[in-house]
Amino acid sequence: MVTVKVSSKGQIVLPKSIREKLGINPGDEVEVLDFGDEIVIVPVKKNVDLMGILKFDKPLKDVMREVREEERELEARKWGE
């Protein structure tokens, strides 16, 4: 996990290692997903050849919410809550 600071203008800097890993370049777009108590930043890829490569039987937002809930449950068990 990487921690970044939010500027007075609400801006953040994506660390270089993450930009390189995900192929995010200047001018590229990212999508910001709001999950209530957390946000997820997803690169928007313009390469249509990759569109549809991931198949889910429900919206990505629902899949991510379930993953986060599972992570919370695992953490709670880990700490005996």
mmCIF file of the N, C-alpha and C atoms, coordinates in Angstrom:
data_MODEL
# 
_entry.id   MODEL 
# 
loop_
_atom_site.group_PDB 
_atom_site.id 
_atom_site.type_symbol 
_atom_site.label_atom_id 
_atom_site.label_alt_id 
_atom_site.label_comp_id 
_atom_site.label_asym_id 
_atom_site.label_entity_id 
_atom_site.label_seq_id 
_atom_site.pdbx_PDB_ins_code 
_atom_site.Cartn_x 
_atom_site.Cartn_y 
_atom_site.Cartn_z 
_atom_site.occupancy 
_atom_site.B_iso_or_equiv 
_atom_site.pdbx_formal_charge 
_atom_site.auth_seq_id 
_atom_site.auth_comp_id 
_atom_site.auth_asym_id 
_atom_site.auth_atom_id 
_atom_site.pdbx_PDB_model_num 
ATOM 1   N N  . MET A 1 1  ? 0.842   -1.174  0.000   1.00 0.00 ? 1  MET A N  1 
ATOM 2   C CA . MET A 1 1  ? 0.000   0.000   0.000   1.00 0.00 ? 1  MET A CA 1 
ATOM 3   C C  . MET A 1 1  ? 0.884   1.233   0.000   1.00 0.00 ? 1  MET A C  1 
ATOM 4   N N  . VAL A 1 2  ? 0.506   2.221   -0.792  1.00 0.00 ? 2  VAL A N  1 
ATOM 5   C CA . VAL A 1 2  ? 1.237   3.470   -0.907  1.00 0.00 ? 2  VAL A CA 1 
ATOM 6   C C  . VAL A 1 2  ? 0.364   4.592   -0.365  1.00 0.00 ? 2  VAL A C  1 
ATOM 7   N N  . THR A 1 3  ? 0.950   5.480   0.415   1.00 0.00 ? 3  THR A N  1 
ATOM 8   C CA . THR A 1 3  ? 0.225   6.639   0.944   1.00 0.00 ? 3  THR A CA 1 
ATOM 9   C C  . THR A 1 3  ? 0.685   7.884   0.211   1.00 0.00 ? 3  THR A C  1 
ATOM 10  N N  . VAL A 1 4  ? -0.262  8.700   -0.222  1.00 0.00 ? 4  VAL A N  1 
ATOM 11  C CA . VAL A 1 4  ? 0.040   9.969   -0.879  1.00 0.00 ? 4  VAL A CA 1 
ATOM 12  C C  . VAL A 1 4  ? -0.749  11.067  -0.182  1.00 0.00 ? 4  VAL A C  1 
ATOM 13  N N  . LYS A 1 5  ? -0.297  12.306  -0.316  1.00 0.00 ? 5  LYS A N  1 
ATOM 14  C CA . LYS A 1 5  ? -0.993  13.441  0.288   1.00 0.00 ? 5  LYS A CA 1 
ATOM 15  C C  . LYS A 1 5  ? -1.877  14.116  -0.744  1.00 0.00 ? 5  LYS A C  1 
ATOM 16  N N  . VAL A 1 6  ? -2.976  14.672  -0.273  1.00 0.00 ? 6  VAL A N  1 
ATOM 17  C CA . VAL A 1 6  ? -3.881  15.432  -1.124  1.00 0.00 ? 6  VAL A CA 1 
ATOM 18  C C  . VAL A 1 6  ? -3.478  16.903  -1.009  1.00 0.00 ? 6  VAL A C  1 
ATOM 19  N N  . SER A 1 7  ? -3.308  17.566  -2.159  1.00 0.00 ? 7  SER A N  1 
ATOM 20  C CA . SER A 1 7  ? -2.916  18.976  -2.157  1.00 0.00 ? 7  SER A CA 1 
ATOM 21  C C  . SER A 1 7  ? -4.106  19.853  -1.765  1.00 0.00 ? 7  SER A C  1 
ATOM 22  N N  . SER A 1 8  ? -3.843  21.125  -1.565  1.00 0.00 ? 8  SER A N  1 
ATOM 23  C CA . SER A 1 8  ? -4.913  22.071  -1.227  1.00 0.00 ? 8  SER A CA 1 
ATOM 24  C C  . SER A 1 8  ? -5.944  22.177  -2.352  1.00 0.00 ? 8  SER A C  1 
ATOM 25  N N  . LYS A 1 9  ? -5.564  21.771  -3.561  1.00 0.00 ? 9  LYS A N  1 
ATOM 26  C CA . LYS A 1 9  ? -6.482  21.783  -4.704  1.00 0.00 ? 9  LYS A CA 1 
ATOM 27  C C  . LYS A 1 9  ? -7.168  20.427  -4.905  1.00 0.00 ? 9  LYS A C  1 
ATOM 28  N N  . GLY A 1 10 ? -6.963  19.496  -3.984  1.00 0.00 ? 10 GLY A N  1 
ATOM 29  C CA . GLY A 1 10 ? -7.584  18.174  -4.092  1.00 0.00 ? 10 GLY A CA 1 
ATOM 30  C C  . GLY A 1 10 ? -6.851  17.230  -5.017  1.00 0.00 ? 10 GLY A C  1 
ATOM 31  N N  . GLN A 1 11 ? -5.616  17.544  -5.370  1.00 0.00 ? 11 GLN A N  1 
ATOM 32  C CA . GLN A 1 11 ? -4.853  16.718  -6.303  1.00 0.00 ? 11 GLN A CA 1 
ATOM 33  C C  . GLN A 1 11 ? -3.981  15.713  -5.548  1.00 0.00 ? 11 GLN A C  1 
ATOM 34  N N  . ILE A 1 12 ? -3.731  14.574  -6.211  1.00 0.00 ? 12 ILE A N  1 
ATOM 35  C CA . ILE A 1 12 ? -2.779  13.587  -5.702  1.00 0.00 ? 12 ILE A CA 1 
ATOM 36  C C  . ILE A 1 12 ? -1.807  13.246  -6.828  1.00 0.00 ? 12 ILE A C  1 
ATOM 37  N N  . VAL A 1 13 ? -0.662  12.695  -6.452  1.00 0.00 ? 13 VAL A N  1 
ATOM 38  C CA . VAL A 1 13 ? 0.316   12.237  -7.437  1.00 0.00 ? 13 VAL A CA 1 
ATOM 39  C C  . VAL A 1 13 ? 0.360   10.718  -7.364  1.00 0.00 ? 13 VAL A C  1 
ATOM 40  N N  . LEU A 1 14 ? 0.136   10.074  -8.494  1.00 0.00 ? 14 LEU A N  1 
ATOM 41  C CA . LEU A 1 14 ? 0.269   8.620   -8.545  1.00 0.00 ? 14 LEU A CA 1 
ATOM 42  C C  . LEU A 1 14 ? 1.755   8.295   -8.585  1.00 0.00 ? 14 LEU A C  1 
ATOM 43  N N  . PRO A 1 15 ? 2.233   7.456   -7.666  1.00 0.00 ? 15 PRO A N  1 
ATOM 44  C CA . PRO A 1 15 ? 3.660   7.124   -7.657  1.00 0.00 ? 15 PRO A CA 1 
ATOM 45  C C  . PRO A 1 15 ? 4.130   6.543   -8.988  1.00 0.00 ? 15 PRO A C  1 
ATOM 46  N N  . LYS A 1 16 ? 5.367   6.854   -9.344  1.00 0.00 ? 16 LYS A N  1 
ATOM 47  C CA . LYS A 1 16 ? 5.946   6.422   -10.617 1.00 0.00 ? 16 LYS A CA 1 
ATOM 48  C C  . LYS A 1 16 ? 5.859   4.911   -10.798 1.00 0.00 ? 16 LYS A C  1 
ATOM 49  N N  . SER A 1 17 ? 6.135   4.160   -9.721  1.00 0.00 ? 17 SER A N  1 
ATOM 50  C CA . SER A 1 17 ? 6.120   2.695   -9.834  1.00 0.00 ? 17 SER A CA 1 
ATOM 51  C C  . SER A 1 17 ? 4.737   2.182   -10.230 1.00 0.00 ? 17 SER A C  1 
ATOM 52  N N  . ILE A 1 18 ? 3.698   2.807   -9.718  1.00 0.00 ? 18 ILE A N  1 
ATOM 53  C CA . ILE A 1 18 ? 2.335   2.398   -10.058 1.00 0.00 ? 18 ILE A CA 1 
ATOM 54  C C  . ILE A 1 18 ? 1.992   2.821   -11.486 1.00 0.00 ? 18 ILE A C  1 
ATOM 55  N N  . ARG A 1 19 ? 2.361   4.055   -11.866 1.00 0.00 ? 19 ARG A N  1 
ATOM 56  C CA . ARG A 1 19 ? 2.106   4.512   -13.240 1.00 0.00 ? 19 ARG A CA 1 
ATOM 57  C C  . ARG A 1 19 ? 2.778   3.595   -14.248 1.00 0.00 ? 19 ARG A C  1 
ATOM 58  N N  . GLU A 1 20 ? 4.047   3.223   -13.968 1.00 0.00 ? 20 GLU A N  1 
ATOM 59  C CA . GLU A 1 20 ? 4.766   2.338   -14.894 1.00 0.00 ? 20 GLU A CA 1 
ATOM 60  C C  . GLU A 1 20 ? 4.137   0.957   -14.948 1.00 0.00 ? 20 GLU A C  1 
ATOM 61  N N  . LYS A 1 21 ? 3.788   0.417   -13.787 1.00 0.00 ? 21 LYS A N  1 
ATOM 62  C CA . LYS A 1 21 ? 3.201   -0.926  -13.722 1.00 0.00 ? 21 LYS A CA 1 
ATOM 63  C C  . LYS A 1 21 ? 1.897   -1.003  -14.512 1.00 0.00 ? 21 LYS A C  1 
ATOM 64  N N  . LEU A 1 22 ? 1.076   0.061   -14.424 1.00 0.00 ? 22 LEU A N  1 
ATOM 65  C CA . LEU A 1 22 ? -0.232  0.053   -15.078 1.00 0.00 ? 22 LEU A CA 1 
ATOM 66  C C  . LEU A 1 22 ? -0.230  0.744   -16.429 1.00 0.00 ? 22 LEU A C  1 
ATOM 67  N N  . GLY A 1 23 ? 0.937   1.249   -16.846 1.00 0.00 ? 23 GLY A N  1 
ATOM 68  C CA . GLY A 1 23 ? 1.035   1.894   -18.147 1.00 0.00 ? 23 GLY A CA 1 
ATOM 69  C C  . GLY A 1 23 ? 0.263   3.199   -18.236 1.00 0.00 ? 23 GLY A C  1 
ATOM 70  N N  . ILE A 1 24 ? 0.214   3.950   -17.132 1.00 0.00 ? 24 ILE A N  1 
ATOM 71  C CA . ILE A 1 24 ? -0.481  5.235   -17.116 1.00 0.00 ? 24 ILE A CA 1 
ATOM 72  C C  . ILE A 1 24 ? 0.508   6.316   -17.529 1.00 0.00 ? 24 ILE A C  1 
ATOM 73  N N  . ASN A 1 25 ? 0.177   7.040   -18.587 1.00 0.00 ? 25 ASN A N  1 
ATOM 74  C CA . ASN A 1 25 ? 1.038   8.084   -19.135 1.00 0.00 ? 25 ASN A CA 1 
ATOM 75  C C  . ASN A 1 25 ? 0.369   9.442   -19.012 1.00 0.00 ? 25 ASN A C  1 
ATOM 76  N N  . PRO A 1 26 ? 1.152   10.533  -19.135 1.00 0.00 ? 26 PRO A N  1 
ATOM 77  C CA . PRO A 1 26 ? 0.560   11.874  -19.088 1.00 0.00 ? 26 PRO A CA 1 
ATOM 78  C C  . PRO A 1 26 ? -0.576  11.992  -20.109 1.00 0.00 ? 26 PRO A C  1 
ATOM 79  N N  . GLY A 1 27 ? -1.686  12.547  -19.673 1.00 0.00 ? 27 GLY A N  1 
ATOM 80  C CA . GLY A 1 27 ? -2.845  12.705  -20.540 1.00 0.00 ? 27 GLY A CA 1 
ATOM 81  C C  . GLY A 1 27 ? -3.823  11.544  -20.493 1.00 0.00 ? 27 GLY A C  1 
ATOM 82  N N  . ASP A 1 28 ? -3.409  10.399  -19.944 1.00 0.00 ? 28 ASP A N  1 
ATOM 83  C CA . ASP A 1 28 ? -4.319  9.263   -19.816 1.00 0.00 ? 28 ASP A CA 1 
ATOM 84  C C  . ASP A 1 28 ? -5.402  9.591   -18.796 1.00 0.00 ? 28 ASP A C  1 
ATOM 85  N N  . GLU A 1 29 ? -6.509  8.902   -18.898 1.00 0.00 ? 29 GLU A N  1 
ATOM 86  C CA . GLU A 1 29 ? -7.606  9.095   -17.964 1.00 0.00 ? 29 GLU A CA 1 
ATOM 87  C C  . GLU A 1 29 ? -7.660  7.938   -16.982 1.00 0.00 ? 29 GLU A C  1 
ATOM 88  N N  . VAL A 1 30 ? -8.121  8.237   -15.760 1.00 0.00 ? 30 VAL A N  1 
ATOM 89  C CA . VAL A 1 30 ? -8.391  7.211   -14.756 1.00 0.00 ? 30 VAL A CA 1 
ATOM 90  C C  . VAL A 1 30 ? -9.819  7.411   -14.281 1.00 0.00 ? 30 VAL A C  1 
ATOM 91  N N  . GLU A 1 31 ? -10.434 6.334   -13.860 1.00 0.00 ? 31 GLU A N  1 
ATOM 92  C CA . GLU A 1 31 ? -11.784 6.395   -13.324 1.00 0.00 ? 31 GLU A CA 1 
ATOM 93  C C  . GLU A 1 31 ? -11.687 6.301   -11.809 1.00 0.00 ? 31 GLU A C  1 
ATOM 94  N N  . VAL A 1 32 ? -12.441 7.128   -11.113 1.00 0.00 ? 32 VAL A N  1 
ATOM 95  C CA . VAL A 1 32 ? -12.466 7.115   -9.652  1.00 0.00 ? 32 VAL A CA 1 
ATOM 96  C C  . VAL A 1 32 ? -13.795 6.519   -9.215  1.00 0.00 ? 32 VAL A C  1 
ATOM 97  N N  . LEU A 1 33 ? -13.737 5.368   -8.541  1.00 0.00 ? 33 LEU A N  1 
ATOM 98  C CA . LEU A 1 33 ? -14.941 4.683   -8.075  1.00 0.00 ? 33 LEU A CA 1 
ATOM 99  C C  . LEU A 1 33 ? -15.132 4.968   -6.591  1.00 0.00 ? 33 LEU A C  1 
ATOM 100 N N  . ASP A 1 34 ? -16.336 5.364   -6.206  1.00 0.00 ? 34 ASP A N  1 
ATOM 101 C CA . ASP A 1 34 ? -16.667 5.706   -4.822  1.00 0.00 ? 34 ASP A CA 1 
ATOM 102 C C  . ASP A 1 34 ? -17.383 4.527   -4.175  1.00 0.00 ? 34 ASP A C  1 
ATOM 103 N N  . PHE A 1 35 ? -16.773 3.960   -3.134  1.00 0.00 ? 35 PHE A N  1 
ATOM 104 C CA . PHE A 1 35 ? -17.364 2.840   -2.408  1.00 0.00 ? 35 PHE A CA 1 
ATOM 105 C C  . PHE A 1 35 ? -17.760 3.250   -0.996  1.00 0.00 ? 35 PHE A C  1 
ATOM 106 N N  . GLY A 1 36 ? -18.175 4.481   -0.842  1.00 0.00 ? 36 GLY A N  1 
ATOM 107 C CA . GLY A 1 36 ? -18.610 4.953   0.466   1.00 0.00 ? 36 GLY A CA 1 
ATOM 108 C C  . GLY A 1 36 ? -17.451 5.370   1.336   1.00 0.00 ? 36 GLY A C  1 
ATOM 109 N N  . ASP A 1 37 ? -16.817 4.400   1.991   1.00 0.00 ? 37 ASP A N  1 
ATOM 110 C CA . ASP A 1 37 ? -15.707 4.718   2.891   1.00 0.00 ? 37 ASP A CA 1 
ATOM 111 C C  . ASP A 1 37 ? -14.345 4.531   2.236   1.00 0.00 ? 37 ASP A C  1 
ATOM 112 N N  . GLU A 1 38 ? -14.327 4.254   0.947   1.00 0.00 ? 38 GLU A N  1 
ATOM 113 C CA . GLU A 1 38 ? -13.067 4.127   0.231   1.00 0.00 ? 38 GLU A CA 1 
ATOM 114 C C  . GLU A 1 38 ? -13.273 4.425   -1.250  1.00 0.00 ? 38 GLU A C  1 
ATOM 115 N N  . ILE A 1 39 ? -12.167 4.742   -1.928  1.00 0.00 ? 39 ILE A N  1 
ATOM 116 C CA . ILE A 1 39 ? -12.207 4.993   -3.364  1.00 0.00 ? 39 ILE A CA 1 
ATOM 117 C C  . ILE A 1 39 ? -11.217 4.061   -4.052  1.00 0.00 ? 39 ILE A C  1 
ATOM 118 N N  . VAL A 1 40 ? -11.494 3.769   -5.307  1.00 0.00 ? 40 VAL A N  1 
ATOM 119 C CA . VAL A 1 40 ? -10.607 2.939   -6.129  1.00 0.00 ? 40 VAL A CA 1 
ATOM 120 C C  . VAL A 1 40 ? -10.346 3.707   -7.416  1.00 0.00 ? 40 VAL A C  1 
ATOM 121 N N  . ILE A 1 41 ? -9.078  3.798   -7.810  1.00 0.00 ? 41 ILE A N  1 
ATOM 122 C CA . ILE A 1 41 ? -8.697  4.479   -9.039  1.00 0.00 ? 41 ILE A CA 1 
ATOM 123 C C  . ILE A 1 41 ? -8.326  3.428   -10.072 1.00 0.00 ? 41 ILE A C  1 
ATOM 124 N N  . VAL A 1 42 ? -9.000  3.472   -11.221 1.00 0.00 ? 42 VAL A N  1 
ATOM 125 C CA . VAL A 1 42 ? -8.819  2.469   -12.270 1.00 0.00 ? 42 VAL A CA 1 
ATOM 126 C C  . VAL A 1 42 ? -8.419  3.170   -13.563 1.00 0.00 ? 42 VAL A C  1 
ATOM 127 N N  . PRO A 1 43 ? -7.323  2.742   -14.198 1.00 0.00 ? 43 PRO A N  1 
ATOM 128 C CA . PRO A 1 43 ? -6.964  3.368   -15.469 1.00 0.00 ? 43 PRO A CA 1 
ATOM 129 C C  . PRO A 1 43 ? -7.994  3.072   -16.543 1.00 0.00 ? 43 PRO A C  1 
ATOM 130 N N  . VAL A 1 44 ? -8.283  4.071   -17.373 1.00 0.00 ? 44 VAL A N  1 
ATOM 131 C CA . VAL A 1 44 ? -9.191  3.901   -18.500 1.00 0.00 ? 44 VAL A CA 1 
ATOM 132 C C  . VAL A 1 44 ? -8.328  3.608   -19.715 1.00 0.00 ? 44 VAL A C  1 
ATOM 133 N N  . LYS A 1 45 ? -8.438  2.411   -20.220 1.00 0.00 ? 45 LYS A N  1 
ATOM 134 C CA . LYS A 1 45 ? -7.640  2.008   -21.374 1.00 0.00 ? 45 LYS A CA 1 
ATOM 135 C C  . LYS A 1 45 ? -8.394  2.295   -22.651 1.00 0.00 ? 45 LYS A C  1 
ATOM 136 N N  . LYS A 1 46 ? -7.717  2.887   -23.600 1.00 0.00 ? 46 LYS A N  1 
ATOM 137 C CA . LYS A 1 46 ? -8.340  3.236   -24.872 1.00 0.00 ? 46 LYS A CA 1 
ATOM 138 C C  . LYS A 1 46 ? -8.149  2.154   -25.919 1.00 0.00 ? 46 LYS A C  1 
ATOM 139 N N  . ASN A 1 47 ? -7.365  1.138   -25.620 1.00 0.00 ? 47 ASN A N  1 
ATOM 140 C CA . ASN A 1 47 ? -7.103  0.049   -26.562 1.00 0.00 ? 47 ASN A CA 1 
ATOM 141 C C  . ASN A 1 47 ? -8.335  -0.850  -26.630 1.00 0.00 ? 47 ASN A C  1 
ATOM 142 N N  . VAL A 1 48 ? -9.110  -0.747  -27.697 1.00 0.00 ? 48 VAL A N  1 
ATOM 143 C CA . VAL A 1 48 ? -10.345 -1.514  -27.819 1.00 0.00 ? 48 VAL A CA 1 
ATOM 144 C C  . VAL A 1 48 ? -10.095 -3.019  -27.896 1.00 0.00 ? 48 VAL A C  1 
ATOM 145 N N  . ASP A 1 49 ? -8.864  -3.427  -28.219 1.00 0.00 ? 49 ASP A N  1 
ATOM 146 C CA . ASP A 1 49 ? -8.569  -4.855  -28.274 1.00 0.00 ? 49 ASP A CA 1 
ATOM 147 C C  . ASP A 1 49 ? -8.708  -5.511  -26.907 1.00 0.00 ? 49 ASP A C  1 
ATOM 148 N N  . LEU A 1 50 ? -8.561  -4.727  -25.848 1.00 0.00 ? 50 LEU A N  1 
ATOM 149 C CA . LEU A 1 50 ? -8.655  -5.273  -24.496 1.00 0.00 ? 50 LEU A CA 1 
ATOM 150 C C  . LEU A 1 50 ? -10.061 -5.196  -23.923 1.00 0.00 ? 50 LEU A C  1 
ATOM 151 N N  . MET A 1 51 ? -10.947 -4.473  -24.590 1.00 0.00 ? 51 MET A N  1 
ATOM 152 C CA . MET A 1 51 ? -12.298 -4.329  -24.069 1.00 0.00 ? 51 MET A CA 1 
ATOM 153 C C  . MET A 1 51 ? -12.975 -5.689  -23.997 1.00 0.00 ? 51 MET A C  1 
ATOM 154 N N  . GLY A 1 52 ? -13.595 -5.955  -22.847 1.00 0.00 ? 52 GLY A N  1 
ATOM 155 C CA . GLY A 1 52 ? -14.313 -7.198  -22.654 1.00 0.00 ? 52 GLY A CA 1 
ATOM 156 C C  . GLY A 1 52 ? -13.431 -8.353  -22.229 1.00 0.00 ? 52 GLY A C  1 
ATOM 157 N N  . ILE A 1 53 ? -12.150 -8.096  -21.935 1.00 0.00 ? 53 ILE A N  1 
ATOM 158 C CA . ILE A 1 53 ? -11.246 -9.183  -21.563 1.00 0.00 ? 53 ILE A CA 1 
ATOM 159 C C  . ILE A 1 53 ? -11.625 -9.772  -20.201 1.00 0.00 ? 53 ILE A C  1 
ATOM 160 N N  . LEU A 1 54 ? -12.171 -8.939  -19.315 1.00 0.00 ? 54 LEU A N  1 
ATOM 161 C CA . LEU A 1 54 ? -12.646 -9.416  -18.020 1.00 0.00 ? 54 LEU A CA 1 
ATOM 162 C C  . LEU A 1 54 ? -14.151 -9.590  -18.086 1.00 0.00 ? 54 LEU A C  1 
ATOM 163 N N  . LYS A 1 55 ? -14.617 -10.747 -17.704 1.00 0.00 ? 55 LYS A N  1 
ATOM 164 C CA . LYS A 1 55 ? -16.043 -11.032 -17.741 1.00 0.00 ? 55 LYS A CA 1 
ATOM 165 C C  . LYS A 1 55 ? -16.552 -11.241 -16.324 1.00 0.00 ? 55 LYS A C  1 
ATOM 166 N N  . PHE A 1 56 ? -17.550 -10.472 -15.936 1.00 0.00 ? 56 PHE A N  1 
ATOM 167 C CA . PHE A 1 56 ? -18.190 -10.618 -14.644 1.00 0.00 ? 56 PHE A CA 1 
ATOM 168 C C  . PHE A 1 56 ? -19.681 -10.794 -14.876 1.00 0.00 ? 56 PHE A C  1 
ATOM 169 N N  . ASP A 1 57 ? -20.331 -11.522 -13.965 1.00 0.00 ? 57 ASP A N  1 
ATOM 170 C CA . ASP A 1 57 ? -21.773 -11.691 -14.089 1.00 0.00 ? 57 ASP A CA 1 
ATOM 171 C C  . ASP A 1 57 ? -22.534 -10.569 -13.391 1.00 0.00 ? 57 ASP A C  1 
ATOM 172 N N  . LYS A 1 58 ? -21.790 -9.568  -12.891 1.00 0.00 ? 58 LYS A N  1 
ATOM 173 C CA . LYS A 1 58 ? -22.390 -8.399  -12.263 1.00 0.00 ? 58 LYS A CA 1 
ATOM 174 C C  . LYS A 1 58 ? -21.472 -7.212  -12.478 1.00 0.00 ? 58 LYS A C  1 
ATOM 175 N N  . PRO A 1 59 ? -21.935 -5.989  -12.212 1.00 0.00 ? 59 PRO A N  1 
ATOM 176 C CA . PRO A 1 59 ? -21.103 -4.810  -12.424 1.00 0.00 ? 59 PRO A CA 1 
ATOM 177 C C  . PRO A 1 59 ? -19.814 -4.840  -11.593 1.00 0.00 ? 59 PRO A C  1 
ATOM 178 N N  . LEU A 1 60 ? -18.732 -4.274  -12.156 1.00 0.00 ? 60 LEU A N  1 
ATOM 179 C CA . LEU A 1 60 ? -17.444 -4.241  -11.475 1.00 0.00 ? 60 LEU A CA 1 
ATOM 180 C C  . LEU A 1 60 ? -17.559 -3.608  -10.094 1.00 0.00 ? 60 LEU A C  1 
ATOM 181 N N  . LYS A 1 61 ? -18.380 -2.583  -9.965  1.00 0.00 ? 61 LYS A N  1 
ATOM 182 C CA . LYS A 1 61 ? -18.555 -1.922  -8.673  1.00 0.00 ? 61 LYS A CA 1 
ATOM 183 C C  . LYS A 1 61 ? -19.046 -2.914  -7.619  1.00 0.00 ? 61 LYS A C  1 
ATOM 184 N N  . ASP A 1 62 ? -19.986 -3.792  -7.980  1.00 0.00 ? 62 ASP A N  1 
ATOM 185 C CA . ASP A 1 62 ? -20.492 -4.799  -7.047  1.00 0.00 ? 62 ASP A CA 1 
ATOM 186 C C  . ASP A 1 62 ? -19.415 -5.824  -6.712  1.00 0.00 ? 62 ASP A C  1 
ATOM 187 N N  . VAL A 1 63 ? -18.641 -6.237  -7.708  1.00 0.00 ? 63 VAL A N  1 
ATOM 188 C CA . VAL A 1 63 ? -17.552 -7.196  -7.479  1.00 0.00 ? 63 VAL A CA 1 
ATOM 189 C C  . VAL A 1 63 ? -16.537 -6.595  -6.510  1.00 0.00 ? 63 VAL A C  1 
ATOM 190 N N  . MET A 1 64 ? -16.148 -5.334  -6.741  1.00 0.00 ? 64 MET A N  1 
ATOM 191 C CA . MET A 1 64 ? -15.172 -4.679  -5.865  1.00 0.00 ? 64 MET A CA 1 
ATOM 192 C C  . MET A 1 64 ? -15.716 -4.536  -4.444  1.00 0.00 ? 64 MET A C  1 
ATOM 193 N N  . ARG A 1 65 ? -16.991 -4.215  -4.299  1.00 0.00 ? 65 ARG A N  1 
ATOM 194 C CA . ARG A 1 65 ? -17.593 -4.090  -2.975  1.00 0.00 ? 65 ARG A CA 1 
ATOM 195 C C  . ARG A 1 65 ? -17.509 -5.426  -2.233  1.00 0.00 ? 65 ARG A C  1 
ATOM 196 N N  . GLU A 1 66 ? -17.796 -6.525  -2.925  1.00 0.00 ? 66 GLU A N  1 
ATOM 197 C CA . GLU A 1 66 ? -17.718 -7.847  -2.301  1.00 0.00 ? 66 GLU A CA 1 
ATOM 198 C C  . GLU A 1 66 ? -16.287 -8.182  -1.885  1.00 0.00 ? 66 GLU A C  1 
ATOM 199 N N  . VAL A 1 67 ? -15.324 -7.855  -2.742  1.00 0.00 ? 67 VAL A N  1 
ATOM 200 C CA . VAL A 1 67 ? -13.918 -8.116  -2.420  1.00 0.00 ? 67 VAL A CA 1 
ATOM 201 C C  . VAL A 1 67 ? -13.518 -7.345  -1.170  1.00 0.00 ? 67 VAL A C  1 
ATOM 202 N N  . ARG A 1 68 ? -13.898 -6.064  -1.092  1.00 0.00 ? 68 ARG A N  1 
ATOM 203 C CA . ARG A 1 68 ? -13.559 -5.244  0.075   1.00 0.00 ? 68 ARG A CA 1 
ATOM 204 C C  . ARG A 1 68 ? -14.200 -5.803  1.345   1.00 0.00 ? 68 ARG A C  1 
ATOM 205 N N  . GLU A 1 69 ? -15.445 -6.261  1.243   1.00 0.00 ? 69 GLU A N  1 
ATOM 206 C CA . GLU A 1 69 ? -16.120 -6.829  2.411   1.00 0.00 ? 69 GLU A CA 1 
ATOM 207 C C  . GLU A 1 69 ? -15.402 -8.105  2.872   1.00 0.00 ? 69 GLU A C  1 
ATOM 208 N N  . GLU A 1 70 ? -14.990 -8.941  1.927   1.00 0.00 ? 70 GLU A N  1 
ATOM 209 C CA . GLU A 1 70 ? -14.237 -10.138 2.286   1.00 0.00 ? 70 GLU A CA 1 
ATOM 210 C C  . GLU A 1 70 ? -12.925 -9.777  2.977   1.00 0.00 ? 70 GLU A C  1 
ATOM 211 N N  . GLU A 1 71 ? -12.251 -8.734  2.481   1.00 0.00 ? 71 GLU A N  1 
ATOM 212 C CA . GLU A 1 71 ? -11.008 -8.288  3.110   1.00 0.00 ? 71 GLU A CA 1 
ATOM 213 C C  . GLU A 1 71 ? -11.261 -7.824  4.541   1.00 0.00 ? 71 GLU A C  1 
ATOM 214 N N  . ARG A 1 72 ? -12.353 -7.076  4.767   1.00 0.00 ? 72 ARG A N  1 
ATOM 215 C CA . ARG A 1 72 ? -12.685 -6.612  6.119   1.00 0.00 ? 72 ARG A CA 1 
ATOM 216 C C  . ARG A 1 72 ? -12.959 -7.794  7.047   1.00 0.00 ? 72 ARG A C  1 
ATOM 217 N N  . GLU A 1 73 ? -13.688 -8.788  6.534   1.00 0.00 ? 73 GLU A N  1 
ATOM 218 C CA . GLU A 1 73 ? -13.993 -9.969  7.342   1.00 0.00 ? 73 GLU A CA 1 
ATOM 219 C C  . GLU A 1 73 ? -12.726 -10.729 7.709   1.00 0.00 ? 73 GLU A C  1 
ATOM 220 N N  . LEU A 1 74 ? -11.810 -10.888 6.754   1.00 0.00 ? 74 LEU A N  1 
ATOM 221 C CA . LEU A 1 74 ? -10.547 -11.568 7.036   1.00 0.00 ? 74 LEU A CA 1 
ATOM 222 C C  . LEU A 1 74 ? -9.726  -10.815 8.077   1.00 0.00 ? 74 LEU A C  1 
ATOM 223 N N  . GLU A 1 75 ? -9.678  -9.490  7.982   1.00 0.00 ? 75 GLU A N  1 
ATOM 224 C CA . GLU A 1 75 ? -8.970  -8.678  8.954   1.00 0.00 ? 75 GLU A CA 1 
ATOM 225 C C  . GLU A 1 75 ? -9.590  -8.818  10.334  1.00 0.00 ? 75 GLU A C  1 
ATOM 226 N N  . ALA A 1 76 ? -10.927 -8.827  10.400  1.00 0.00 ? 76 ALA A N  1 
ATOM 227 C CA . ALA A 1 76 ? -11.621 -8.959  11.681  1.00 0.00 ? 76 ALA A CA 1 
ATOM 228 C C  . ALA A 1 76 ? -11.290 -10.305 12.325  1.00 0.00 ? 76 ALA A C  1 
ATOM 229 N N  . ARG A 1 77 ? -11.289 -11.372 11.520  1.00 0.00 ? 77 ARG A N  1 
ATOM 230 C CA . ARG A 1 77 ? -10.941 -12.702 12.052  1.00 0.00 ? 77 ARG A CA 1 
ATOM 231 C C  . ARG A 1 77 ? -9.494  -12.750 12.521  1.00 0.00 ? 77 ARG A C  1 
ATOM 232 N N  . LYS A 1 78 ? -8.639  -12.094 11.745  1.00 0.00 ? 78 LYS A N  1 
ATOM 233 C CA . LYS A 1 78 ? -7.207  -12.065 12.085  1.00 0.00 ? 78 LYS A CA 1 
ATOM 234 C C  . LYS A 1 78 ? -6.979  -11.449 13.456  1.00 0.00 ? 78 LYS A C  1 
ATOM 235 N N  . TRP A 1 79 ? -7.752  -10.408 13.757  1.00 0.00 ? 79 TRP A N  1 
ATOM 236 C CA . TRP A 1 79 ? -7.592  -9.700  15.026  1.00 0.00 ? 79 TRP A CA 1 
ATOM 237 C C  . TRP A 1 79 ? -8.579  -10.171 16.092  1.00 0.00 ? 79 TRP A C  1 
ATOM 238 N N  . GLY A 1 80 ? -9.338  -11.243 15.788  1.00 0.00 ? 80 GLY A N  1 
ATOM 239 C CA . GLY A 1 80 ? -10.229 -11.844 16.766  1.00 0.00 ? 80 GLY A CA 1 
ATOM 240 C C  . GLY A 1 80 ? -11.460 -11.017 17.094  1.00 0.00 ? 80 GLY A C  1 
ATOM 241 N N  . GLU A 1 81 ? -11.891 -10.222 16.162  1.00 0.00 ? 81 GLU A N  1 
ATOM 242 C CA . GLU A 1 81 ? -13.082 -9.378  16.408  1.00 0.00 ? 81 GLU A CA 1 
ATOM 243 C C  . GLU A 1 81 ? -14.341 -10.120 16.093  1.00 0.00 ? 81 GLU A C  1 
# 
